[in-house]
Amino acid sequence: MGAGMKQKALAQQLNQPLSWVRARIAIVALPVEAQAAIDAGELEVSDALKLAPYADQPDIIAEVLGGHWRGDLDWRLRNAVRDAERRTTLATAISEYEAAGIVAMTATPAGARALDALGLVDRDHRQERCHFVVVGTDYNGAVRSVAHCAEPTRHAKRGDSDLKTTGRSERPRSEAEQESIDAAKATKVANTHRNAFARDAIEAKLRRRDITDFVLPALFACAGQTEITEAAKLLQVVEPTKDAQSSYRDWSGPFRQWAGESQANLTRAMLAIAYVQAVAAGAWRPRANEALAGWLDRLGYKAPEPEA
Ligand SMILES: [Zn+2]
């Protein structure tokens, strides 16, 4: 009898699903940290089956266990595998450059500049002592290398260096200009990276917490002063603060505070905001009108009979 048949027979004897038996067998092969996480209830017993294929890759399991991201396990595993692949890809690229006598690194040290930004050509600069490449991976995991100069001042003035420039940077950029260009580039890279991460998270398994922990507070924080004031007046749960100098009554401050007191308050605040927005939505936003009508209908709302 094969191992699979034995597992099946055992499951029958124990009156448990086959997956129950397989998960408990898989636990034994996992690193102790994963076993401890299952014991502590941080992972489900059934998660052992998902971790099993990576039992001999402790770095991937460690990354999944240690990560502060709370995505579902499949998604965390995919990310960890991708990260591990990227590290391997980068290490290979770096050793290939080293074999060719070129320094390669994964970060750009302070003061270094991309050859492109200096108007220098890779072919000419390659033999210089200040030449190195920064390697990274793009979103498909492919290697991207950017040739850099570690001592841009060597080429700053005519005569200091006989390297030809491409002429792209006729007027040398001031340090401040370069810094703002670099900062803009870094921001763009960081945003693209975060967006890719967010896209993966949004495509992964949905959780109710996504709505309560993120969607509601973000939408509330972005709500306009007018709609918050209208929602506050609708709910009547707070007293507006009065400005002694004028007749100005501020509803939104106390309402924001009230909404921040509990998840239930925040949810009610956002319901009220959705309501006042849907009521105010004109004919050009029929979906808001439909949503409002559906909500009232499901709650059993009846319009008052016209008085005789
Ligand atoms: Zn250089």
Boltz pocket constraint, residues with backbone or C-beta under 6 A from the ligand:
constraints:
  - pocket:
      binder: B
      contacts: [[A, 125], [A, 128], [A, 130], [A, 131], [A, 148], [A, 149], [A, 150], [A, 151], [A, 152], [A, 154], [A, 155]]
      max_distance: 6.0
